[in-house]
Amino acid sequence: MPVFEYQGRTLTGAPISGVLEAKNPEELKRFLRKQRIIISSVKKKQKEINIRFGTGISNVDLSRFTRQFATMIEAGLPIVQCLTILSEQTENKNLASVISEVKADVSGGSTLSSAFAKHKKVFDDLYVNMVEAGEAGGALEVILKRLAEFREKMDSIRRKIKGAMAYPSAIFVVTILMTWAMLTFIIPVFAGMFEGLGAELPKPTVIVLNISDFFRHNVILIILFVIGIILGFSGLQRTRQGRWWVDSAKLKAPIFGPLIRKTAIARFTRTLATLLSSGVNLIDALNITSRTAGNVVLQRAIHDSMVSISEGETIAAPLRESKVFPPMVVQMIGVGEQTGNLDDMLTRIADFYDEEVDAAVTTLMSLIEPLVIVVMGGIVGALLIAMYLPMFDIIGQIKA
């Protein structure tokens, strides 16, 4: 969905600006007018061109920095002194450099959130907005602790997902390499033996020999085909409709779909709960959450909820219509809205789905391990049986 930058002023005359997602400028203008904002300009935000491959700062490094920063602030140390200590003791040189720049900005009179906002590739919108809310409410140490807990929980979920995918991915790669080696090097040896016999070969053996022959004589074509699939899939994800199709397929996948769905729900509810409990208003919290959702289907549902609230409706209805969220989640969010404890209800949902992700990962591992072993054994076994079938026929003829 396109991102637009807007400028305007409130009814009291105070200037206001920001960045929001919308289908088109007209939809954004209607949304801003409902928020009683007098619009002066709206323009599409240009995509930033980034030639760097990364910041060199891991999620673990940033979570550790946040936790240490919160502890120091809670102990009563001045912000500049905290940043000085952290920049000196942080082992990651890239993060140490960023902290030093933040310290310099804060020493020069900038707010902490503004200093963080200059490093968007390290401190995302969620991070900056929470720090800004903490500064405005005079509870920076509380907000940093919440932010540290949030990042640690998200890192924990991310590690569980990677752990669940590591074993089947490794087995898949080994199976591909083993199959390729057999078709390229071992099967041709059997082919030479069979040519010398001059006997009619069983159909499974002929099929395997033809596949081996194709692999050996069309290596470049196969490589180009694989590269084409990778590039095509990458290009598909860059289009709006393609990304929607891919993300929808992920949620509906037979084995991994439930895990991806539960992870997305846990991330959405915990992010929104953390922002709301930190003092960020609901509209801004939903806008930030939609940009950090990681799934365009979920992002569309969150955006529709944001529009629904601006029109005086509830947040629950669009979530229900998206078909992404189970009825229990929608009902709990609806109850939270009605009772005024939305952040608390979202936290409970997030805790519940964290446990669901743990259970899903355990179940997935117990299912995938025997499945990949059976598939791997089946492929190798089928190739070996196809090669030994002619020998069984020859032995049978000799005995006869």
N, C-alpha and C positions, 0 to 999 in steps of 0.2 A: 504494500500500500504506500502511495507517495507521502513524503514528509514535507510539511510547509512551515516556513518561518512567518510569524506574525508580529505586528507592532500595533499598539493602540493605547488607550487610557481607560481607567475605571470611571465610574460616575462621579467620583470625588475629584477627578482630574489627575490622579497619579498615573505616571507612565507604566506600561506593562508590555512585556514581550515574551516570546517563548517559541517552542517547537512542538507541533502536534501532527499526528497522522490523520489523513482524511482521504476519501475517494477523489475529491476534487475541491477547488477553492470555495465553491458555493456551499458545499456541505460544512466546511470549516467556518465560514462566515456565519451560517445559521447557528452553529454550535456556540460560537463566541458571543453572538447577540443574546442568546439565551442565558449566557453567563454575565450579561449586562456589561459587556466590554465594547467600547466605541472603537471600531477598527480604523486604523490609518493605512496599513499596508499588509498584504499577504503575498508571499512569493514562494515558489517551490525551492526547497533546499537542494543545492547542488551536491552530488556525491563527491566525497573527498577521495582523491587518488593517493593511495598509500603503497609505496614501493618496498616498505619494510615487511618482513615475513612474520614479525612478532616483536613483543616487547622484551622478551627474555625474562619475564617475571611470571612465576607460576602462581596458581591459585593458593597453594600452600604458603608461599612467601607472603602474599598479600594478607591472608588470614592471620598469619603469625604477627605481622606488623600491626594489624588492627587490634588484636588481642593485647599486645604489649602497649600500644598507644592508649587503649582504654584503661589499662591497669595504672599507667603513669598519671593519666589525667585524674583518675579516681584517688590517687595518692596525694594530689594537690600540687603537682609540678606544673609550671607554666608551659603553655603549648610550645613555644620556641625551644625551651630547654628539652622537652620531650622529643621534638623532631631532631634536635642536635644529637642527643644520645642514640636515637634510633638510626640516624644516618651513619653514625660511627660504628655501631655494633652489627648492622645488617650485613650478612655475608654476600648477598646478591648485589653485585656492583651496580647493575641497572636500577634496581629499586633504591639503593643508597643515593644514586645520582638524582632520582626523582624526588626523594625525600628532602635532599639538600635544596633543590629548586623550590619546593613547597615552603621550606623554612625561610628561604630568602624572600619569597612573596609575602609571607605572614609577617616577617620582620619589617617589611616595607609598608605595612598597614593594610594589606589585603586580608579578607576573611579566610578562614580555613577552607570553607566550601568553594570559594572562588579560586583559591590556589589549587585545590584538587581538580576543579573543572578544567584547568589548563592541560591536564594529562588524561584525556578521555580514554585513551587506550589502556590505561592502568586503572583509573577510577571511573566506573560507569555511572550512568544516570542515577541508578539506585543508590550507589555509594554517596554521590555528591548531594542528592536531595535529602538523604537521611542526616548527613552531617549538617546541612543547612538548617533542617528542622531542629536539630540538637542545639545549634548555636542560637537560633531564635528563641527557643524555649528555656535556655540556660541549663540544659541537661545533656551536655555533650558526652560526658562519661557514660551515662546510661545508654545513649544512642549508640556509642561506639561498642559497648558490650553487646547490645542487641545485634549490631551489624556483624560483630565477630562471631556470635553464636549462629547467626543466619548463614554466614559464609562457611563455617565449619560443618554445618548440617548439609549444605549443598555440596561441599567437597566430599563429604562422606557418601552421599548418594551417587555422586559421579564416580567415585572409586569402586563402589559396589557394581555399578553398571559395567565399568571397564573390566572388573574382575570376572563378571559373568560372561563377557564376550571374549576374554583372552584365550581360554582353553579351546572353545569351538573354533575360533579363528585360526589358532595354531594347528589344530587337527585338519582343518580345511586346507590350509596351505600345504601341509605335509602330504595329504591325499592327492592334491593336484600335482605336486612335484613327483610323487611316487608313480602316479599314473602316466605322467609324461615320460619319466625315465623308462618305464616298462614298454610303452608304445614305441619309444625312439631307439632303445638299445637292446632290450631283451627279446621282444617279439620278432624283430628281424632275424635273430639267430634261429629261432624256431622256423621262420619262413624258409630259410635256406635249407634246413633239414627236410621240410615237407616237399620242397621242389625235387630233391633227390629221390624221394620215395615214388613220386609219380602217381600216387593214389588220389582218389576223389576225397576232398576234405569235407567235414561236416559244416553245415551252414553257420553255426556260431563261430567256428574257427575262421571261415572266409570273411565274415563281418569284421572280426577283430583285426585280421591281416589287412583288410581294406582301410580301416581306421588308422592303423599304424602307418601304412603307406601314405595316406593323406597327410598325417602329421609330419612325416619326414620330408615330404616334397613341397609342403606349403607353409613352412615355418614363418616366412615373412608375411604371408597373407593372414595367418592366424594372429601374429603380433599386431598387425595393423587393425584387424577386426577387434581385438581386445582394447586397443587404444581408442578406436572409434566408439566403442560402447562407453568407455570411461569419459571421453570428451562429450559424448552425446548426453550422458546422464548429468554431467556437470553443467552443460548448457541448459538442460531442461530445468534444473534447479534455479537457474538465474532468471527464468521467466516467472511472472506472477502465477499464471495458470499451472505451469509445471511444478513450481514449488508447492502449490496447493494440492496437486495430485500426489506428489511424493509424500508430503506430510500426512495426507489422508490415508494413503496406503500404509504408512508406518503405524498409524493408530489401529488399522484394521488387520494388521499382519497376524496370522494364526498363532505363532509361538511368542514372538517378541512384542506384539501389539499391546497386550494387557500390561506388560511391564513399562512400555513407553508411555501409555496412558496414565498409569499410576504415578510415574515419575513427573509427568507434566502437571498433574493435579497437585502433587505435593509441592512442586516448585511455585506454581501460581498462588496457592493459598498461603504458603509461608512468606513469599515476597510481599503480597498484599497486606498480610497481617503485620509484618514488620514495619512497613511504611505507615499504615494507619496508627499503630501503637506508638510510632515516633512523632506523630503530630502532622503528617502530610495529609492534606485533604483528599477526599475520596476520588475526585476527578483526576487530580494529578497522580495519585497513587495508581489508578487504573491505567493511565497513559504510560507511566513508567513500566508497569508490570507487562503491558502489551508489548513493549519494545524488548523486554528481556524474556519473553515467553519461550522462544526457541522453536515454535511451531506455528505456522501461519493460520492453521485451523483454529487453534486456541487464541491466537492473536486477534482474529476476526471476531470471535465470541466476546473477548474482553472489550474490543472497540465498540461493538454493538451495545454492550452493557453501559459503557461510558455515555453513549448517545442516549440510551434509555433513561439514565439518571438525569441527564440535562433536560429531558422532556417531562420530568416529574414521575417517571415510572420506577420500577424496582430493578435491582441488579440481577435478580434471580431469573426473570423471564427470558432474557436473551441467552443466558447460560443453559437453560433448559432446552431452548430451541436448537442450540448448536449440536446436540446429541453427543458431545464430548464428555460432559459431566454426568455421573450417575445420579439418579433421582435423590439418593440420600444426601449427596453433597449439595445439590440445589436446595433441598428442603432445609438443611442446616444453615445455609447462607441466608435463606429467606427468614428463618427464625432469628438469626443474628441481626438482620436489618430491622425487624419489628421490635426487638428488645433493646436495640442500641448497643449490643455487644458483638458487633461484627468482627472486630479484630480478635477477640477471645475465641469466637466460634471458628474463625479461619485457622487459628493456631491449633485448635483441637483436631480439625480436619487434617492439617498438615502432619501432626504427630501420628494420627491414625494411618495416613498413607505412607509415612516413613516406615512404619512397621509392615505395611502391606508390601512395600518395595523389598524389604528384607526377606519376607516370606516368598515373594515372587522370584527373587534371585536364587534362593535356596531350591525352590521347586524347578526353576529353569535349569540349574546345574544338574539336578538329579535326572532330568529328562534328556538333556542334550548329551551328557557323557555317554550313556549307552547308545543313543541314536547315532552319534558321529562314529562310534566304534563299529556299529553294525553297517553303516553306509561305507566306511572305509574298507572293512573286511569284505563287504559284498562286491565292491569294485575290483579289488585285488583278486578275490576268489574267482570272480567271473572271468577275468583275464586268464588266470592260470588254468581253470577248467577248460576254457576254449582252446588253449594250447595243448592240453593233454588228451583231449578227445580223440584226435587221430591216432595217438599211441595206443589208446585203449582198443580202437578198432583193429589196429595191426596185431596186437597181442591176441585179440579174439580170433583173427583169421589164422594166426600161427597155430593156436590150440586146436582149431577146427581141422 
